[in-house]
Amino acid sequence: MIKTLQRRFALSRQGAVDLIKGCIACVVQDISFMLPVGLLYYFVINTMNGNVNGSRALFYAAGALVCLALIFIVTCFQYNATYLATYVESGVRRISLAEQLRKIPLSFFGKKDLADLTN
């Protein structure tokens, strides 16, 4: 799978591994966004049935704080796994492109228009 990602998206091995980590992090983040909705659903059901007393309200307040902390932690992990890894891989790709351009003889650049080369 890593080889396929490397060929399809022109990634290094570490870039392909980071892509998989980023996908997993996005899935975990989406699941963490679903937890408060489930908590709200149970709160509304218990409120409609009249089962919300002092201990239940404390449970829902603590659940809301736990969900908030979990979302914060997972979002930080997801940001590092996607955006920072993308910037690192972009730097690796630029350096490898510069190395390939460095190996081309200077006479090649004399024959071509510089505007074409920048594109």
Secondary structure, DSSP 8 states (H G I E B T S, - for coil): -HHHHHHHHT--HHHHHHHHHHHHHHHHHHHHHHHHHHHHHHHHHHHHHT---HHHHHHHHHHHHHHHHHHHHHHHHHHIIIIIHHHHHHHHHHHHHHHHHHTS-HHHHHHS-HHHHH-
